[in-house]
Amino acid sequence: MDAGPPLEIRRPRQPPDPELLESLQGALQDCQDVAFAYLPEVYVPGQQSHPELVLFVWLRRHAVRSVRAALNGVSARVARALPDGDYMDVVILNSAPDLLAAVEDAHCLLVELDAGERRQALDAARSGDHAPEVPTRPWWWPFG
């Protein structure tokens, strides 16, 4: 499987606007699905003309059962926190755990709502273990 173009994940060269940071932190602070989130700068050589801020979110275990609903909820909060006409990519790290160590190494932690979950995820990422498998719904529909 092709891994795609390489990503450069790093601390932003220009610090994000403090009002933007405060707005995003406030939007995520009371989100029951978020364990922790980062706001690094991401650049894909050959694909982008300049780096962009990307929000990387790690979901709490209960939210992983419905990643789509959690992503929609987080994205809606982010959209409300941004100025009109601005947008931001949101990546659910549980779906791309191989990126967690690189994102952590950028030192751009935005919110930490579950320190235990973050510690476990980082330990797993650094040891090379994958995150626990996401439980799926049964393939059959019960009748009766």
Secondary structure, DSSP 8 states (H G I E B T S, - for coil): ----S--EEE--SS---HHHHHHHHHHHHT-TTEEEEE--EEE-TTT-SS-EEEEEEEE-HHHHTTHHHHHHHHHHHHHHHS-TT---EEEEGGG-GGGHHHHHHTT-EEEES-HHHHHHHHHHHHHT----------SS----
